[in-house]
Amino acid sequence: MVTHKSTSSHTPVLLTETLDALSVQPGGRYIDCTLGGGGHAAAILENSSPGGQLMGIDADPQAIEKAEKKLEKYKDSVLLVNDNFVNLQTISHKYDYSPVHGILLDLGLSSLQLNGGGRGFSFQHNAPLDMRYNPKQKVTAADIVNSTSEARLAYLIKTYGEERNCYRIARSIVKERPIKTTQQLTQLIEKTVMRKGKIHPATKTFQALRIAVNHELEYLETTLKQAVDLLGFQGRLVVITYHSLEDRIVKQFMQKESRACICPPTVPQCMCNHIPRLRLINRKVITPSSTEIGQNPRSRSAKLRTAERITTQGDAYANTEDHSFITIAKSTGWRKPALMKKIRMAFIAA
Ligand SMILES: C[S@@+](CC[C@H](N)C(=O)[O-])C[C@H]1O[C@@H](n2cnc3c(N)ncnc32)[C@H](O)[C@@H]1O
């Protein structure tokens, strides 16, 4: 168990669990793809000293500025990059920053962005309908709300917000636009949809717009693939998600990358020659304790998943003596005879 101190105004979620999952060690090299307030980053640096290094990425220039101050005492060990994590591979090549011991993605937005006002992320603060992590990006939430067809708006709200009232909300938006502020949009949704239970009726529409503006789901999928390539042998990939759409992507990605065969179940013999590159560390997702949720209610929906890189030679894997069928089957944790048979078939086919 590693120790930590937290001093940032955005309270890092699942901090101890994240450090354990990353298996932070002195002298290790890490990438924090979602620097935010720098809370996780500071703890990683503290626990990887002496000799630890961290590259922190954030799309939001304000986050970089704040984190720079917070990480001042580690300045010789830190590289901060204001960019989108979808460019992870390019960034890492540019700074010759691979292989690494661990990569962290703590998705979504920080409390600083949510409560900072002026960014348009929250229906609780009146602000221009913006929602961009990076203000240099062209399309804002207002652009989407005011120029998208009713059908497309309903689709976005349904797909990214899992909102049952998507059609009614989309119809009201189109009728009332132009909509320029978070308050206008919130009031319109409150008029359109009856409040049921604890969750505010605008919550899901705001989530949907934020995901659409920042291409959150597409970028997550692309980045996970790049992240695996940058991990050294036994390097850890740790992802914290805050809603089911993100979590599904991470879960399916890690499961697929840890399987020896990804053929459809109807295929009698393996034909995919898929080589597992990851091993699942926690089969069951890690969630915050009730104490953490009590202290930081924002953490209540957090889910942490971890996987470990099991080979750095993906393509050569099947043919090397060190990585024989039995070694892989054991290291990937498969014990069931039917699955072992499938893995053996994959090797024979390869
Ligand atoms: C939940 S906060 C991270 C908080 C951080 N772990 C801490 O301890 O303070 C998420 C951060 O990721 C950033 N972010 C979200 N999507 C991004 C992307 N595609 N590329 C780069 N940064 C992104 C946001 O700007 C935000 O600052």
The ligand as a Tripos MOL2 file, in Angstrom:
@<TRIPOS>MOLECULE
LIG
   27    29     1     0     0
SMALL
NO_CHARGES

@<TRIPOS>ATOM
      1 C1        -11.4100   14.2410  -13.8390 C.3       1 LIG1
      2 S1        -10.2970   15.4570  -14.3690 S.3       1 LIG1
      3 C2         -8.7590   14.8140  -13.8620 C.3       1 LIG1
      4 C3         -8.4280   15.1500  -12.4570 C.3       1 LIG1
      5 C4         -7.0280   14.7360  -12.0330 C.3       1 LIG1
      6 N1         -6.8480   13.3190  -12.0700 N.3       1 LIG1
      7 C5         -6.6720   15.2630  -10.6700 C.2       1 LIG1
      8 O1         -6.2940   14.4840   -9.8070 O.co2     1 LIG1
      9 O2         -6.7720   16.4720  -10.4670 O.co2     1 LIG1
     10 C6        -10.2280   15.1940  -16.0870 C.3       1 LIG1
     11 C7         -9.3050   16.1300  -16.8400 C.3       1 LIG1
     12 O3         -9.1130   15.5560  -18.1310 O.3       1 LIG1
     13 C8         -9.1200   16.5560  -19.1090 C.3       1 LIG1
     14 N2         -9.5410   15.9210  -20.3510 N.ar      1 LIG1
     15 C9        -10.7450   15.3780  -20.6500 C.ar      1 LIG1
     16 N3        -10.7350   14.8760  -21.8880 N.ar      1 LIG1
     17 C10        -9.4990   15.0990  -22.3890 C.ar      1 LIG1
     18 C11        -8.8640   14.8050  -23.6250 C.ar      1 LIG1
     19 N4         -9.5160   14.1650  -24.6190 N.pl3     1 LIG1
     20 N5         -7.5750   15.1550  -23.7910 N.ar      1 LIG1
     21 C12        -6.8910   15.7820  -22.7910 C.ar      1 LIG1
     22 N6         -7.4450   16.1100  -21.6010 N.ar      1 LIG1
     23 C13        -8.7270   15.7650  -21.4020 C.ar      1 LIG1
     24 C14       -10.0770   17.5990  -18.6030 C.3       1 LIG1
     25 O4         -9.7580   18.8550  -19.1560 O.3       1 LIG1
     26 C15        -9.8660   17.5240  -17.0810 C.3       1 LIG1
     27 O5         -8.9450   18.4900  -16.6760 O.3       1 LIG1
@<TRIPOS>BOND
     1     1     2 1
     2     2     3 1
     3     2    10 1
     4     3     4 1
     5     4     5 1
     6     5     6 1
     7     5     7 1
     8     7     8 2
     9     7     9 1
    10    10    11 1
    11    11    12 1
    12    11    26 1
    13    12    13 1
    14    13    14 1
    15    13    24 1
    16    14    15 ar
    17    14    23 ar
    18    15    16 ar
    19    16    17 ar
    20    17    18 ar
    21    17    23 ar
    22    18    19 1
    23    18    20 ar
    24    20    21 ar
    25    21    22 ar
    26    22    23 ar
    27    24    25 1
    28    24    26 1
    29    26    27 1
@<TRIPOS>SUBSTRUCTURE
     1 LIG1         1 GROUP 0 **** ****
